[in-house]
């Protein structure tokens, strides 16, 4: 016979005769006074806290009990060969042990009685004690195995299937451990189950989140001949409908409630209010509430919770105030905890203070749950001081209290206080849990305290929580932000279970650390594993497509976001617009912009993107449109539009923006000031650039580089190199751009030896030279006429020269009319950039100047053969409202 996963032999079932001090097992016989001699007994037990030892002084290890062997349990010796009584015995701690015939009821038993550490004699089990154990199974049962042990005991003592409370308790025990099949087998073995047992089965399925099966069982109750729903059936089934969001079925059950006249029952009414609140049908929730004949405190708490959870914060606070005016009811702890999130939602600190006053007056201020809620709500209302004050005044603090204050500081970006509170928590000897680790790890990531994050990782390993999903996700995030991709990957692939947050964190880890292709592959792997991407997934992976110009992959993700309904999300639309812009497809970027919701980030993406394109006028147009849309400019907006003015040489508009920046006190911002300097330099106004530079309160290496480049472009190489040398005096470290602009200045100023010294200095500082540095050295040598040395420099390069290097050599050859060197450079350029018209024209002009017209014409013919056309020259004509470029006209507002 199979009983909920417990195998019981029915060959010879033993009955139990209950005596005052112990139980004897006897087989049924015609003469009960002379019991049959049982077969040799076999001892079973699974409680790991019991020590099973060979002899009286054996080692504390598990042993296989064989026939004829003596074992010790606690202070009692049991010999398998000699024990014939078949009695229930227990060790000195009161833990139950059963010895039953090897061929009969082979069942495991474990701890079922209260521990008595000072007991010295065995304690025997009575039937009333067994009843107590089974009915309190939710407290004493710690595993599915112990639930099956209780089931077996119920069978042995004939409590099953006749005793309804026992059957119900066993079903709920199985459900609490997710074993709904055993609960169903138990139920099906009952011939005529009552409504009480049907209700229990519905509740068991709801616990296991088998909501559709729970509805099917309810339908059986409604259609059954011998049973009908009672006042407990509807709360259980409405809970299942709420969890499954089965709105139509819930409304159908509401109709049945009215038909069967249960609508006056306050418990059923409370459940209906909770159901409609859970499915976000607040109109019906309020209607049920208003029509209730009788309301208790649970009714009020249900409607307050329904409004609060659905973000109807004012209505939730209103109901709380109505409850406070009731004559026979007063808000309780649940009322307070339910209404406080509404105060946080509208950031109403005044209402929070009023409720806090009521709490103190009612004596609820000693309740830990209420104090935790106030710590959270004061912080969300922007009053960190009050939040911290409530926490410090708490008489009792549990782990939730500490998690709340740590999470509060982490949420508002006060990471240092969050870490400080974590240390105080450890000092108070409160053990952190997974929520604690998740909160403190996010703070450590913001503070870039990655060594301390590793310590937390080690601590979580010692606590055995490193693979908890919240802790693992937080560790993933902190390792990704610190650039430790390998460690993050180890955590991800070592996780036993992953949720959507895990996949998103890993995709972000790869995308942010230069592993864009791996991030794209992981999206496909994620979907193979049955996890659907959401808006966060798309927002994480689209920048990776932009960085590697994978516009086709980006389009695929765009299509997937449309099918998933995420394309309307403003974060996704901004990421799409940015991806298309970085891939050079501004038309598609603008299309996404025009067909989506827009914020300041949406405008900034296009303002910056257009400023770096040939269509800089659109950047100015969008800048103007952004103000008309009622959005505020930020640093990125100004940097983008200033760059557009620089590229357009629109000095008038640039000065107007500078004046606006001064009025708004943005002109002191480091990035804005650098952009202004760049604009003035490109527009040829080095004096204004110098004024901006001198007035800067703080300068970075980019500020110095910009001014050095400006002097070099202005033809003042001495000023450029002097400023370069001054950088070192000011304690500013050179970067690769610093040396590039210094080499360019030396090239234009003919400072050969100084340029060579700077190049050697860069190598000695372990700054790896790029192709641009090589090109600058070729230009330096070439301008000085050192063509052979320039050629030798190219020959000694550690990498293959690119177009910049050969272009510099071609320009030097043209300057010094070295036709042979020019031909050599041009041949390489025609291979590297065959579509670039400038190289053909430069070589053709060199041939023409040398009088070699046939060669010059052959280069022109080669251009025609390859379909290469010379870019037309253009002139800028600017008046108060328009800019004209050659034959076409572009307009933009001032």
Buried (B, 14 or more C-beta within 10 A) or exposed (E): EEBBBBEBBEEBBBBBEBEEEBBBBBBEEEEEEEBEEBBBBBBBBEBEEBBBBBEEEEEEEEEEBEEEBBBBBBEBBBBBEEBEEBBBBBBBBBBBBBBBBBEBBBBBBBBBBEEBEEBEEBBBBBEEBBBEBBBEBEEBBEEBBBBBBBBBBBBBBEBBBEBBBBBBBBBBBBBBBEBBEBBBBBBEBBEEBBBBBBBBBBBBBBBBEBBEBBBEBBEEBBEEEEBEBBBBBBBBBBBBBBBBEBBEBBBEBBEBBEEBEBBEBBBBBBBBBBBBBBBBBBEBBBBBBEEBEEBBBBBBBBBBBBBBBBEBBEBBBBBBEEBBEEEEBEBBBBBBBBBBBBBBBBBBBEBBBBBBEBBEEBEBBEBBBBBBBBBBBBBBBEBBEBBBEBBEEBEEBBBBBBBBBBBBBBBBEBBEBBBBBBEEBBEEEBEBBBBBBBBBBBBBBBBEBBEBBBEBBEBBEEBEBBBBBBBBBBBBBBBBBBBBBEBBBBBBEEBEEBBBBBBBBBBBBBBBBBBBEBBBEBBEEBBEEEBEBBBBBBBBBBBBBBBBBBBEBBBBBBEBBEEBEBBEBBBBBBBBBBBBBBBEBBEBBBBBBEEBEBBBBBBBBBBBBBBBBEBBBBBBBBBEBBEEEEBEBBBBBBBBBBBBBBBBBBBEBBBEBBEEBEEEEBBEBBBBBBBBBBBBBBBBBBEBBBEBBEEBEEBBBBBBBBBBBBBBBBEBBEBBBEBBEEBEEEEBEBBBBBBBBBBBBBBBBEBBEBBBEBBEEBEEEEBEBBBBBBBBBBBBBBBBEBBEBBBEBBEEBEEEBBBBBBBBBBBBBBBBEBBEBBBBBBEBBBEBBEEBBBBBBBBBBBBBEEEBEEBBEEBBEBBEEEEBEEEEEEEEEBEEEEBBBEEEEBEBEE
